[in-house]
Amino acid sequence: MSKQLSLDNKSALILEGGGMRGVFTAGVLDNLMDRGIQFPYVIGVSAGACCALSYMAHQRGRAKYGNIDLLEQYNYIGIGNLIFKGNIMDFDLLFHTFPEKIYPYDYEALARNSARFEIVTTSCLTGKPCYYDERQSSPRRIIDIVKASSSMPFVSPIVYVDGEPMLDGGIGDSIPLMRAMEQGYKNNMVVLTRNRGYRKPDKPSRGKHPKKCIL
């Protein structure tokens, strides 16, 4: 990464998901925080949204802790969780014990951050992406939406947001670059988690008017 990164009010940070590959995103975001770089608009999907939470609250090292140290200590991913809890990941640990007790999340810092922050989920009713702008929301609502964004089909339960069933944001919009561009953000930094040269197969168009679940 260059020592100098020029940002303007049309700059956006787009964060792909990818499960445990999110540890690479955590490293990039820690580097941005070390340099005092805050994008005016951040949009994250699944693991990208989880890492973005720490970036938006300026909690350096927190995303890395959740991806590495917490996993080593609690082994929160596995078939045992799927059998006994109906989820391949221990969501109770990840979205309640972790942010409330182990490494408390700074919701006040998130609310103070003037940057826009959107989280992508996918509606189970329409199959289209939903975009939630939740910086000023209650802690419970923020966690519910990030949880929905991270709920992988078949191995994680459906999460309800405002009564609507939701799953992983990567289903509907795995790399929401077009979302950023549609809103006028032209100077975009995209953080990918796949190996260099990887290309996703083309998906059918999500249409000109995707559902926008914005607070």
C-alpha angles and dihedrals in degrees: 000000000000117000089234123053116181115211132184133175089277094060121114137185114214118193122197121209125231111152111243090003083078087087087080090054089050090058093050092050093048088053091052090051091049088056094045092243116157119176115216090227128033127180123183138185125207108309087012090058091049091053091044090059091065092044093051091051092045091237101151114202095015096105091047090050091053094048099043117012097038092047092051091049101043106018089219097178123071152093090275090065090048092052099043102029103026092240130089088220126051098244092177089062096040100044104028116019094037099050095034104041117000100047107358115220117233103231091168091059089050091052091049093052107100093203119106115248124193128186121202123220132164123237113231089207099055104016088229129123121261122206119209122194100200110158093118097038128113117274092247093053093047091051092047091053095046088047090053091048089055099044106113117208118259095005101054131048124252112261121214121222116184087345094304120118113241138184139179114330090222090073093066103026115004096173106026097198092128090053090058093045093048088059093053101264106140103161099069134174113197119196110203126189102199124093118276112282096022114141126191116225115257117269128207112271114276089218134245094280112043116180110272111202097189125162 
